[in-house]
Amino acid sequence: MVVTRSDVRSELRRSDGIVLIDGRSGAGKSTFADLLVSRWPGEVPPVLVRMDDIYPGWSGLDDASEQVWSELLAPRAVGMPGRWRRHDWVLGRSAEWHDVPADRPLVIEGCGTLSRTNASAASLRIWLEAGPVVRKRRALTRDAGAFDGHWDMWTDQMESFIGREDPIASADLVLGNDGGEAADWLDDVLDRSTGTTV
């Protein structure tokens, strides 16, 4: 498993690298992924896939996690392009497919990303952690009321996923993120990768 910052920098420079970012809702996964992609140190920019675009509704965490494997990671594991299907939240139905080439790095972020099967195909596996009060405040504020009525059901799905898949055990890195520490850690890693000092 990757444990040092030097190892992380090496993995991020891979043209075929796959980074999985998981954590409970409100842990800061999307913000962390955006920062990672915007400051990607490799020569080839990554494709960013968000689980929020894949979940087939509020009860679809496990289905999305399985789709990531069967349609996206499994094909790439044998050198083939992958794909994922967008869920139209407004219409409540599956929408168009999106192709992902095999020759570009890939970043996938969202709850349910880091199943044991998905983890087996990744080059870097990251789990973000934050306290329950912080996470709930972030998540409900971010979605401006859309999440409020689904919080308990979503939390139950995620806890079931954690109990079954033990994603923390699969993670190369577990980063605390109550106050944005994960972004600070990434800044430090990427600054060092480019020789920048602050």
N, C-alpha and C positions, 0 to 999 in steps of 0.2 A: 504493500500500500504506500501511497505517496504521503510523506510526513514532513518534509522540509520545504522551505520556500524555494530553494533551488530546484527541487523536483517539480514543484508547481509551475515555475517559469518554463521549465523544459517541456512539460506537458502542454502548456498553452501555445507553444510554438509549433506544435505538430500540425501538419496540413490535414490530417485525418482524425484529429482529436475529437472526443465526445465528452462534454462536460454536463453532468447532471446536478441540478440544484434543487434540493427538497427541504422541507420543513413545514411545520404546522402553519395554518393560515395566519397571516399577519407577522410572520417572522422576518419579512423583508426580502423575499426571494426575487421578486420582480425588479426592485430597485438595485439589488446586487447584480442581477443578470444584465440590466441596462448598463451599469457601470463597467462590468466586465467586457461587454461587447464594444462599448464606446472606446475602450482603451486596450483593445486586443493587441497583444504584442507580436503576433505572427504576421507573416506576409499576406496570407489569404484570410479575408474577413469571414467570420463565422455566420452560419444561419442560426437565428434565434427562434425557437419554438416555445410557445407558452401553453401550458396545460389548460389554462382558462379558455383557450380557443378550441379545445378538443373535447372537454367534458360534455357528454350528451345529456345535459341537464344537471340539476342539483344532486341527483342520486347516482351520478355517473363517474365517481372517482376511480373505481376499480376498472370499469370498462375503458376509460381513457388510458390508464396505466398499461393495460393489456394491448391497446391499439398501438401505443408507442413501441412496444416490443415487436408485435407481429407485422406492422406496416412500415416502421421506420428503422428500428435498430437491427432487427434480424436481417433484412436485406443488405444493410450497410456492412454487417459483419462478414458478408461474403463478397464485398466489393460492388454491390449493386446500389442504385439509387433507392432512397426510401420515400415515403410520403406520409402525410397526415390529413385527416378530414376535419374541416371546420364545422363547429356546431353553431347554427344560427339561433342565438338566444331570444331574439325578437319573435321569430316564427316558430321556435320550439322544435326544430327538425335539423337533420344533417344537411350540410351544404356542400361546397366544392372541395375537391382534393387539392393539396399543395405538394408539389414534388420537391424533394431535397436531394441534391446531387451527392454522389459518393466521395467526391474529391474536395469537399470543403469542410472545415471544422463545424461542429454542431454544438449548440448550447440549448439544453431543454430545462425549463424551470417550471415548478409548480408542485402542488401536493400530489403525492402518488408517483412522482418520477422515479424514486429510488427503490423500486422493488428489487428483490434478489436477482431476478432474471435480467431486468434492465441494467442493473449494476454490473453484470458480467460483461456487458458490451462497452462500458465506459472507460475512458482513460483517466478521468478525474471526477470524483464523487464528493459532493459538498452537502452538508446538513447545516441549516441555520436554526438557531435556537433563541427564543426570547420568552419572557415570562407571560403568563396567561392574560394579565391585565393589559400589558402593553400590546400584545398581539390582537386582542379583541378590539381595543380602541383603534388601532391602525386599520384593521380590516373593515370595521363598520364605518369608520370615517371615510375611507377610500371609496367604498361602494355607495355612499350617500343614501343609505336606507335599503338598497336592493338586497343586501345580505342579511339584514336583521332577522327576518322570519325564518331564515335557513341555517342560522349559526349552529344551533344544537344538532341538527341532522348532519350537517357537514362535519362538525367536530366528532360525532360518533363514527362516521365513515373513516375519518382520518385516524382515529384511535384504533379502530379495527385493523386498518392497514398497517399501522405501526406494530400492533401486537402480532400480526401474522408475518410481516416481511422484515421486521427489525432493521429499518433503514440506517439507523445510527451505526449498527455493527458493520454495514457495508461502506460507510463513508470513509474517505481518506482524510477529510477535514470536518471537524465539528466546530462551528464558529458561533460564539455568543453575539447577540445582536439587539440587546435591549435599547441601546442608545446609538446605534450606527457604527458599532465597533467593527462589523464585518467589512464595511466600506473602507474604514481606516486601514484595516489589515490588507485589503486588496490594493489600496493606494500604495502602501509600503512595498508590496511584492512587485507591482508594476513599475514603480519608480526605480527600484533596484534593477529591474530587467532592462531599463533603458539607460541606466547610469545616472539618472537624475538624483540630485540630493535636495532635501528640503530642510 
